[in-house]
């Protein structure tokens, strides 16, 4: 039988010609499998209601066409309710853009480099709020003759050379201490892409991350967030829309970035990964423990940035959208927008049946297996890592004689993983784990 070999999608995310060691993209646009522009438009009623069930099935079969990826992601991440109309979404989009503009202006008043089309890579204040007199700082912060910090947040004396006075407000100091780190990460993020040759795109990424750090005082900014935010900038032209998509993604992942003096949030998922591997592949788990890798820290990066390093840029987007389609919960929007509203709608058999039909496959499995206890179900990303370890089990058992070998074997996978196979493997492991956990 004739099969469509597919069209490469690399042209949508052009790589700089001098970057020759970039992983090859496996994702191809396939007629009848990939969610096309035509199928996407046909999934809406005249009023704008989206048939999310059919959309999820198509994404799980063959991903999303790059030209509509951004707008589809807005639904997958819970920015919009599939049960909303075109008009309702237009009003919500406008309201969110205004809110983002307010936050941006607030940050700009504190530090005018925000929104200026520039960004910084050198520290601007000390931990006690004193301005840093450094040539790089002076060059990067010299936007105009206006003050760089709001008067009510600083001491009475300002320094004429960089217009930055002593900062008294602890929240402002904490935020300013992260700004140069964001800049350093921005210049390293997806640097192989032609898109980031433009200063405007780099500064847009910096602005979004700086504004997010300002509003999320609990987590702020942590390394790795730039890798999660970068695709949003590329897929969504409007900066505010990209911000809200990133903010929704962070709702899922911010627990990984939450740190205390003794604990990093992602350690919880690493513990879950260890527990899954112990059930699925006890020999491998025992071997890793013997090597001193029982904390599974070698998988830290995979979970923090959702396999961005293990796949090409295009393939990592394909992996993300399949993960989100498999995990999709129709109550996602309500959970984010109206706390408590989702539980009310879950009552009654009619609502429940509708929810199941509109859930992703992974979410359905959790519902079938009675995942109604107080513990939230594990994200599919943990099973993805477990699936990768299972595939490499034989190699790890026979060749790994230390943690350096484990890291090397896993690093050698870069560019050699298949996103769809990885998701299929994760689903199989998830089923197997639930069965074994039930018996236990």
C-alpha positions in Angstrom: 0.0 0.0 0.0 1.3 3.5 -0.9 2.2 5.6 2.2 2.8 9.3 2.4 6.5 9.8 3.2 5.7 13.2 4.5 7.1 16.7 4.0 10.1 17.9 6.1 9.1 20.7 8.5 12.7 22.2 8.9 11.9 25.2 6.6 9.6 26.6 9.3 12.5 26.8 11.8 15.6 27.6 9.8 19.0 26.7 11.2 21.9 29.1 10.7 24.1 27.7 7.9 27.3 27.6 10.0 25.6 25.3 12.6 26.4 21.9 11.1 26.1 19.7 14.3 22.4 20.3 14.9 20.4 17.1 15.4 18.4 16.0 12.3 14.7 16.5 12.4 12.5 13.4 12.1 9.1 15.1 12.2 7.4 15.2 8.8 4.1 16.8 7.8 1.9 13.8 6.7 -1.4 14.2 4.8 -4.2 12.5 6.7 -2.2 12.3 9.9 -0.9 15.7 10.8 -3.5 18.2 12.0 -3.7 20.4 8.9 -5.0 24.0 8.5 -8.2 22.6 6.8 -8.9 20.0 9.5 -8.3 22.6 12.3 -10.7 25.1 10.8 -13.3 22.4 10.2 -13.1 21.5 13.9 -14.9 24.7 14.8 -18.6 25.4 14.7 -19.8 28.7 13.1 -19.9 30.2 16.6 -16.4 29.0 17.4 -16.9 25.9 19.6 -14.0 23.5 19.1 -14.4 19.7 18.8 -11.4 19.0 21.0 -11.9 15.2 21.0 -11.3 14.9 17.2 -8.4 17.5 17.4 -6.6 15.5 20.1 -6.9 12.3 18.1 -5.3 13.9 15.0 -2.5 15.5 17.1 -1.8 12.1 18.7 -1.5 10.5 15.2 0.7 13.0 13.5 1.3 16.3 15.4 0.3 19.8 14.2 1.2 21.6 11.0 3.8 24.3 12.0 1.7 27.1 10.5 -1.1 26.7 13.1 1.0 25.3 16.0 0.8 28.4 18.1 -3.0 28.8 18.1 -3.5 25.0 18.7 -1.1 25.1 21.6 -3.2 27.9 23.2 -6.0 25.3 23.6 -3.7 22.4 24.6 -2.2 24.5 27.4 -5.5 25.8 28.7 -5.3 29.4 27.6 -8.8 29.0 26.0 -11.8 26.8 26.6 -12.9 24.7 23.6 -16.5 25.4 24.7 -16.0 29.2 24.2 -17.0 31.2 21.1 -14.9 33.2 18.7 -16.2 36.4 20.3 -15.5 35.3 23.9 -12.0 34.4 23.0 -11.4 37.7 21.2 -12.5 39.5 24.4 -10.3 37.4 26.6 -7.3 37.8 24.3 -7.8 41.6 24.4 -8.1 41.6 28.2 -5.0 39.6 28.6 -3.0 41.8 26.3 -4.0 44.8 28.4 -3.0 43.0 31.6 0.4 42.1 30.1 0.9 45.7 28.9 0.3 46.9 32.5 2.8 44.5 34.0 5.3 45.5 31.3 4.9 49.2 32.1 5.3 48.4 35.8 8.6 46.7 35.1 9.7 49.5 32.7 9.1 52.1 35.4 11.4 50.0 37.7 14.0 49.4 35.0 13.6 51.1 31.6 15.7 48.5 29.7 12.4 46.4 29.8 10.6 47.0 26.6 13.5 49.0 25.1 14.5 46.4 22.5 17.6 45.7 24.5 18.6 43.4 27.4 21.4 43.0 30.0 23.9 40.3 30.7 25.8 41.9 33.6 24.6 42.4 37.2 23.1 45.8 37.9 22.8 45.7 41.7 24.4 44.1 44.7 22.4 41.9 47.1 22.0 44.9 49.4 20.6 47.1 46.5 23.7 49.1 45.7 24.2 49.9 41.9 27.1 48.2 40.3 29.5 50.5 38.5 30.8 48.3 35.7 31.5 49.5 32.1 29.3 46.6 30.7 26.4 47.6 33.0 26.7 51.3 32.1 26.7 50.4 28.4 23.8 48.0 28.6 21.6 50.2 30.9 22.1 53.5 29.0 18.7 53.5 27.3 17.9 57.2 27.7 18.3 60.0 30.2 15.4 58.8 32.3 15.9 57.2 35.7 16.3 53.4 35.7 14.5 52.8 38.9 11.3 54.3 40.3 12.0 57.0 42.9 9.7 55.5 45.6 11.6 52.2 45.4 15.1 53.7 45.8 17.1 56.0 48.0 17.1 59.7 47.5 20.5 59.7 45.8 20.9 58.4 42.2 24.1 57.9 40.3 24.4 60.1 37.2 26.5 57.6 35.3 24.0 54.8 35.1 20.9 56.6 36.5 20.4 53.7 39.0 20.1 54.6 42.6 20.2 52.5 45.7 17.3 50.1 45.7 15.5 49.6 49.1 12.6 47.4 48.2 13.5 43.7 48.8 11.1 42.5 46.0 12.7 44.8 43.5 16.3 43.9 44.6 15.4 40.2 44.2 14.0 40.8 40.7 16.9 42.9 39.6 19.4 40.3 40.7 17.9 37.8 38.2 17.8 40.2 35.2 21.4 39.6 34.0 21.1 35.8 34.5 18.0 35.9 32.2 20.1 37.8 29.7 23.0 35.3 29.8 20.5 32.4 29.3 18.7 34.3 26.4 21.9 34.6 24.3 22.5 30.8 24.8 18.9 29.7 24.0 18.3 28.2 20.6 21.3 30.1 19.2 21.4 27.8 16.2 18.2 29.2 14.8 18.1 32.1 12.3 15.1 33.5 14.3 17.4 34.5 17.1 19.9 36.4 14.9 17.5 39.3 15.3 18.1 41.5 18.4 14.3 42.2 18.6 13.6 38.5 19.1 16.2 38.1 21.8 14.9 41.2 23.7 11.3 39.9 23.4 12.4 36.6 25.0 14.2 38.6 27.8 11.2 40.9 28.3 8.8 38.0 28.8 11.0 36.2 31.2 11.8 39.4 33.2 8.1 40.2 33.5 7.2 36.6 34.5 9.9 36.8 37.2 8.3 40.0 38.4 4.8 38.6 38.8 5.7 35.1 40.0 7.5 36.1 43.2 7.4 32.5 44.6 9.5 31.0 41.8 10.9 34.1 39.9 13.4 33.0 37.2 15.4 29.8 37.1 17.7 28.4 34.5 15.8 26.3 32.0 12.8 28.6 31.7 14.3 30.3 28.6 14.2 26.9 26.8 10.5 26.5 27.7 9.6 30.1 26.6 11.6 30.2 23.4 9.2 28.2 21.2 6.3 30.5 22.3 8.1 33.5 21.0 8.6 31.8 17.6 5.1 30.4 17.3 3.1 33.4 18.5 3.7 36.7 16.9 2.1 38.8 19.6 4.4 39.1 22.6 1.5 39.1 25.1 0.0 35.9 23.5 3.4 34.3 23.8 3.7 35.4 27.5 0.3 33.8 28.4 1.1 30.6 26.6 4.4 30.4 28.6 2.5 31.3 31.8 0.1 28.4 31.3 3.0 26.0 30.6 4.7 27.2 33.8 1.5 26.4 35.8 2.3 22.8 34.9 6.0 22.9 35.5 6.6 25.6 38.2 6.7 23.0 40.9 9.9 21.7 39.3 11.5 25.1 39.7 10.4 25.8 43.2 13.5 25.7 45.5 14.2 25.8 49.2 17.5 25.7 51.0 17.3 21.9 51.1 15.1 20.9 48.2 14.7 21.5 44.5 11.1 20.9 43.2 12.1 18.5 40.4 13.4 16.1 43.1 9.8 14.9 43.6 9.6 13.8 40.0 13.0 12.2 40.2 11.8 10.2 43.2 8.7 9.2 41.2 11.0 8.2 38.3 13.0 6.0 40.7 9.8 4.4 42.0 8.5 3.6 38.5 11.9 2.2 37.4 12.0 0.0 40.5 8.6 -1.5 39.5 9.2 -1.7 35.8 12.9 -2.7 35.6 14.1 -3.7 39.1 17.5 -4.9 37.8 18.2 -1.5 36.2 17.1 0.3 39.3 19.4 -1.8 41.4 22.3 -1.2 39.0 21.8 2.5 39.1 21.7 2.5 42.9 24.9 0.5 43.0 26.6 3.1 40.8 25.4 5.9 43.2 22.7 7.1 40.9 19.7 6.1 43.0 18.7 9.8 43.2 18.3 9.8 39.4 19.9 13.3 39.1 21.2 12.3 35.7 17.6 12.7 34.4 17.3 16.2 35.9 17.7 18.1 32.6 15.2 15.9 30.7 12.4 16.7 33.2 13.3 20.4 33.7 13.3 21.4 30.1 11.1 18.6 28.7 13.7 16.9 26.4 14.7 20.1 24.7 18.3 18.9 24.6 17.6 15.4 23.5 15.6 16.3 20.3 16.0 18.8 17.5 14.0 22.0 17.9 11.3 20.8 15.6 11.1 17.4 17.1 10.9 18.7 20.7 7.8 20.8 19.7 6.3 17.6 18.1 7.0 15.7 21.4 5.5 18.5 23.5 2.2 18.7 21.6 1.8 14.9 21.7 2.4 14.9 25.4 -0.1 17.7 26.0 -2.7 16.0 23.7 -2.3 12.7 25.6 -2.5 14.5 29.0 -5.3 16.9 27.9 -8.0 17.5 30.6 -11.1 19.4 29.4 -11.3 21.1 32.8 -7.9 22.7 32.4 -9.2 26.1 31.5 -11.6 26.1 34.4 -9.0 25.0 36.8 -6.8 28.0 35.8 -9.5 30.6 35.4 -12.1 29.7 38.0 -10.7 27.8 41.0 -13.4 25.3 42.2 -15.5 25.6 39.0 -14.0 22.5 37.5 -15.1 20.3 40.4 -18.7 21.5 40.2 -18.9 20.6 36.5 -17.4 17.1 37.1 -20.6 16.1 39.0 -23.2 14.0 37.2 -22.8 11.2 34.8 -23.5 13.3 31.7 -20.7 15.8 32.4 -18.4 12.9 33.3 -19.0 11.1 30.0 -18.4 14.3 28.1 -15.2 14.9 29.9 -13.9 11.4 29.2 -14.6 11.8 25.5 -12.7 15.0 25.4 -9.7 13.8 27.4 -6.4 12.7 26.1 -5.5 9.0 26.1 -3.2 9.3 29.1 -5.7 11.3 31.1 -8.4 8.6 30.3 -6.1 5.9 31.7 -5.7 7.8 34.9 -9.5 8.2 35.1 -10.2 4.6 34.4 -7.8 3.5 37.1 -9.5 5.6 39.6 -7.0 8.3 40.0 -9.3 10.2 42.4 -7.2 10.1 45.5 -5.6 13.2 47.0 -2.4 12.7 45.1 -2.2 14.3 41.6 -1.5 11.9 38.8 2.1 11.7 37.6 2.9 13.8 34.5 3.6 11.8 31.3 7.1 13.3 31.2 8.1 11.0 34.1 7.0 7.9 32.1 8.8 9.3 29.0 12.1 9.3 30.9 11.3 5.9 32.3 10.6 4.6 28.8 14.0 6.0 27.5 15.8 4.3 30.4 13.9 1.0 29.7 15.0 1.2 26.0 18.6 1.7 27.1 18.4 -0.8 29.9 20.7 -3.5 28.3 23.3 -0.9 27.4 23.3 0.7 30.8 23.5 -2.7 32.6 26.4 -3.9 30.5 28.4 -0.8 29.8 27.8 1.7 32.6 30.5 1.2 35.3 30.0 4.6 36.8 27.7 7.7 36.7 29.8 9.3 34.0 29.0 6.3 31.8 25.3 6.7 32.5 25.4 10.3 31.5 27.4 9.5 28.3 25.0 6.8 27.2 22.0 9.1 27.7 23.8 12.0 26.0 24.5 9.8 23.0 20.7 9.6 22.4 20.6 13.3 21.3 19.0 13.4 17.9 18.5 9.6 17.8 15.1 9.5 19.6 11.8 9.2 17.8 9.2 11.5 19.5 6.2 9.3 18.6 7.8 6.1 19.7 8.9 7.7 22.9 5.2 8.7 23.6 4.0 5.2 22.7 6.6 3.7 25.0 5.5 6.0 27.8 1.9 5.0 27.4 2.7 1.3 27.5 4.9 1.8 30.6 2.1 3.9 32.3 -0.4 1.1 31.7 2.0 -1.6 33.0 2.9 0.5 36.0 -0.7 1.1 37.0 -1.4 -2.7 36.8 1.6 -3.6 38.9 0.8 -0.8 41.4 -2.8 -2.0 41.7 -1.6 -5.6 42.5 0.9 -4.3 45.0 
